[in-house]
Amino acid sequence: MTSPNPDWKPGQKIEAPGGDLISFSPAEKDVASIYKFLIGSVVPRPIAFVSTISKDGVSNLAPFSFFNALSSNPPCVMISISARPGGEYKDTLRNIEETKEFVVNSANRWLLEPLVHCAAEYPYGVSEFEKAGLTAIASEKVKPQRVKESAVQLECELYQTVKIGDGSPGSSTLVIGKIVMFHVLDRIYQDGKINLEELKPIARLGGVNYCSVGEIFGIPIPKV
Ligand SMILES: Cc1cc2nc3c(=O)[nH]c(=O)nc-3n(C[C@H](O)[C@H](O)[C@H](O)COP(=O)(O)O)c2cc1C
């Protein structure tokens, strides 16, 4: 599809649908409002469907949309795991700190309902794989299992954690994982490229809303 303003020339002013601004500092808002603002404005967010395992061998599965790729050498991804309202760790973080491993499974359109189901607060020691009806398959280099139904699976070793905040509600732990093994359905990976039509990624918006990929604009970065 052509880009939104294909006739635009460097330096040319654009017409933006502006208006009056509302401005505020974080100190003026409570944590819940700040969270709402962030998840409504930083959109769409890709989703990592993260599988981990406890030191007792129980699998855990949960979605995280504070997620992105960080680097390709070494290949790294990050997720950010917030503290529970009482300050306790989520099971995913507890497992990652104990075992230093996790798997990022892709969030594909066909997985949306079971993926959201896995965000329910099952007690520690309950496997969301079973609750959601998903198939756990062994990983090659790490102990946490992979989600067979995901089109892409990234086996990760813990690279680094960064604490953000003091553990009170709204604070988080940034978890960086180094990818040690990639898996992708062969019908989706052709000539070294991911086929987006087949991948059918879904992303998180504000509230309880999700989206899939809409318009796609092909526009190369110019040489100057
Ligand atoms: C699509 C989606 C994205 C989410 N993203 C995050 C996130 O980025 N960080 C986070 O701490 N919780 C996030 N959550 C909430 C967790 O999935 C939820 O707290 C879950 O129960 C954690 O599971 P665990 O205790 O098994 O680790 C998200 C929930 C959904 C449905």
The ligand as an SDF file (V2000), in Angstrom:
LIG
                    3D

 31 33  0  0  0  0  0  0  0  0999 V2000
   -2.4390   -9.4600   26.7910 C   0  0  0  0  0  0  0  0  0  0  0  0
   -1.9300   -9.2590   28.1730 C   0  0  0  0  0  0  0  0  0  0  0  0
   -0.7270   -8.6080   28.3780 C   0  0  0  0  0  0  0  0  0  0  0  0
   -0.2070   -8.4620   29.6690 C   0  0  0  0  0  0  0  0  0  0  0  0
    0.9890   -7.7990   29.8260 N   0  0  0  0  0  0  0  0  0  0  0  0
    1.5540   -7.7220   31.0550 C   0  0  0  0  0  0  0  0  0  0  0  0
    2.8320   -7.1160   31.2160 C   0  0  0  0  0  0  0  0  0  0  0  0
    3.4590   -6.6440   30.2760 O   0  0  0  0  0  0  0  0  0  0  0  0
    3.3610   -7.0970   32.4700 N   0  0  0  0  0  0  0  0  0  0  0  0
    2.7170   -7.6510   33.5350 C   0  0  0  0  0  0  0  0  0  0  0  0
    3.2560   -7.6340   34.6470 O   0  0  0  0  0  0  0  0  0  0  0  0
    1.5050   -8.2310   33.4010 N   0  0  0  0  0  0  0  0  0  0  0  0
    0.9130   -8.2920   32.2020 C   0  0  0  0  0  0  0  0  0  0  0  0
   -0.3100   -8.8980   32.0490 N   0  0  0  0  0  0  0  0  0  0  0  0
   -0.9140   -9.5530   33.2040 C   0  0  0  0  0  0  0  0  0  0  0  0
   -0.3050  -10.9320   33.4600 C   0  0  0  0  0  0  0  0  0  0  0  0
   -0.4610  -11.7690   32.3310 O   0  0  0  0  0  0  0  0  0  0  0  0
   -1.0310  -11.5570   34.6680 C   0  0  0  0  0  0  0  0  0  0  0  0
   -0.7320  -10.8000   35.8230 O   0  0  0  0  0  0  0  0  0  0  0  0
   -0.7030  -13.0130   34.8950 C   0  0  0  0  0  0  0  0  0  0  0  0
   -1.5870  -13.5390   35.8680 O   0  0  0  0  0  0  0  0  0  0  0  0
    0.7150  -13.2410   35.3900 C   0  0  0  0  0  0  0  0  0  0  0  0
    0.8530  -14.6270   35.4950 O   0  0  0  0  0  0  0  0  0  0  0  0
    1.8980  -15.3490   36.4190 P   0  0  0  0  0  0  0  0  0  0  0  0
    1.6110  -14.9610   37.8600 O   0  0  0  0  0  0  0  0  0  0  0  0
    1.6170  -16.7830   36.1260 O   0  0  0  0  0  0  0  0  0  0  0  0
    3.2540  -14.9080   35.9980 O   0  0  0  0  0  0  0  0  0  0  0  0
   -0.8980   -8.9880   30.7800 C   0  0  0  0  0  0  0  0  0  0  0  0
   -2.1410   -9.6120   30.5840 C   0  0  0  0  0  0  0  0  0  0  0  0
   -2.6630   -9.7380   29.2960 C   0  0  0  0  0  0  0  0  0  0  0  0
   -3.9790  -10.4090   29.0930 C   0  0  0  0  0  0  0  0  0  0  0  0
  1  2  1  0
  2  3  1  0
  2 30  2  0
  3  4  2  0
  4  5  1  0
  4 28  1  0
  5  6  2  0
  6  7  1  0
  6 13  1  0
  7  8  2  0
  7  9  1  0
  9 10  1  0
 10 11  2  0
 10 12  1  0
 12 13  2  0
 13 14  1  0
 14 15  1  0
 14 28  1  0
 15 16  1  0
 16 17  1  0
 16 18  1  0
 18 19  1  0
 18 20  1  0
 20 21  1  0
 20 22  1  0
 22 23  1  0
 23 24  1  0
 24 25  2  0
 24 26  1  0
 24 27  1  0
 28 29  2  0
 29 30  1  0
 30 31  1  0
M  END
$$$$
